Amino acid sequence: MHIISLPALRIIFKIFAGLEIYGRENLKNVKKPVIFSSNHGSYFDPPIISMSLTSFSKFHPIYYFSEDSLFKTTIGKLAKVWGAFPGKLNKGIDSGMRKTLELLWGGKSVIIFFEWCYKQEILARRVDKLIPLISKESMRPIVPVFLYGAENLSWKKIFKFQKKVMVFFGKPLYINGHLSEEEMIKVFYDSLGDARARMIEIVKKKEQKFWGNYSKFYNYLEKADPHKELVEDFKNSIGDVKGRWIDLGSGSGAIVNILNEKGASNNAEIIATDFEHNFIEELKNRFKEKNNIRVEFLDLGDQINFEKNSFDGVTANLVLPYIVCHNDALNLAAFKNVLKNIFEILKPGGGFVWSSPKKGVRFWKVFVASRKNIFDFKDKKNIYYSPMILNQALKIEKRGRRGVYHFLAKEEIDKILTEIGFVNITHKVSMAKQVNIIKCAKPI
Ligand SMILES: C[S@@+](CC[C@H](N)C(=O)[O-])C[C@H]1O[C@@H](n2cnc3c(N)ncnc32)[C@H](O)[C@@H]1O
């Protein structure tokens, strides 16, 4: 059955969920059977892993170790046809191992999810041990798998293009029979962590490439009226610029420029940052004569390593919703962590002004609002670059719809900021009504 159904599913997932598969080369010289071990976000995970292997992969058909209660549901009965079997883990480790070992000894590969299925602490701890023990007993390797974007997946979200799914197959782990139980669990979790870290690395590189491409013509956006409107509104949202300020994801430097305009007479120290090298060069060039401005490489995917309570103000125009990872966190958790990190580096009383495309943003409206600039024949390059900018903007919009970027409603933003501790939150709609400028502060 999988020979027909898996390619069909793969096509559906490629079209509707932008499925991307990485690390299959790690399986090239591995003999079957193997134990795939993956994070778990929804009932779609087993078919996602299966469809991510080639249709004629030696590992098909794959069996799925499942929680017993699943088989009381209709989904469970259907899942049986796909190879799901009751793991019997609640009866103890030995009974949990029995069926899986039978399958492995019979040359069949299995998937065991190490999270989500087992809400009870005791079962969650059993599954930690179970996977390395099965590997040791069967002498078959564990293949760590990391699924990105598979949490809470549903057909509705898939067909509405609301998800982006990526799969990473890690290096197979052969459990050394001399290891103690604790050591086995440790090497097992290290290999899962490694697969996750590799996936994050891939996601980061893709982001850097995306912004790298955009950097070649991003400065043309600054010439368009809607962007000018945004910069003007942003300027009005920033109070006095005194002391030490940092601009995150500075791009071609529109916000650094207004910080400089406002802060130069106060001898304000300004740090311009970005994680993309073309932008860094552009910033260095643009502000080379400004002694009060320092340009630094800063990847918001990592911890912002400035001293706590050290900034009078932080700005980030159209940057933070595009953060896809921060340290170990992914997606919305990453976005929240960056906001927490910003709260930490701000001085008490410090101001934070940032902006975000609104929920359900329509960037074509910005394009339409820029028509005067596009057809300004004094600079013919505008005609050439405008569709390219629109194309990038539509990609950004798509990522927002798929949940890769975070375009939240005002209420959601307020809730997150309040939970972190920010106060005096205000919003201003700008950029052809497609962007919100948010102003808030760290309490004194
Ligand atoms: C839409 S541009 C905004 C540029 C600028 N703030 C402005 O107002 O025109 C987004 C910027 O965020 C930067 N960026 C995206 N992800 C980043 C990350 N993880 N760390 C640092 N900068 C990032 C991009 O390189 C790009 O310069």
The ligand as an ORCA input file, in Angstrom:
! r2SCAN-3c Opt
* xyz 0 1
  C      12.638     43.586      7.038
  S      14.313     43.819      7.392
  C      14.259     45.244      8.438
  C      15.513     46.071      8.360
  C      15.526     47.344      9.157
  N      15.246     47.126     10.554
  C      14.581     48.399      8.604
  O      13.917     49.020      9.403
  O      14.529     48.638      7.416
  C      14.653     42.522      8.507
  C      16.074     42.530      9.005
  O      16.183     41.574     10.056
  C      17.420     40.905      9.935
  N      17.321     39.619     10.613
  C      16.499     38.582     10.322
  N      16.742     37.563     11.158
  C      17.733     37.961     11.992
  C      18.431     37.340     13.055
  N      18.196     36.088     13.424
  N      19.379     38.045     13.706
  C      19.658     39.329     13.338
  N      19.049     39.960     12.318
  C      18.093     39.284     11.657
  C      17.615     40.790      8.421
  O      18.938     40.537      8.055
  C      17.118     42.151      7.965
  O      18.131     43.094      7.997
*
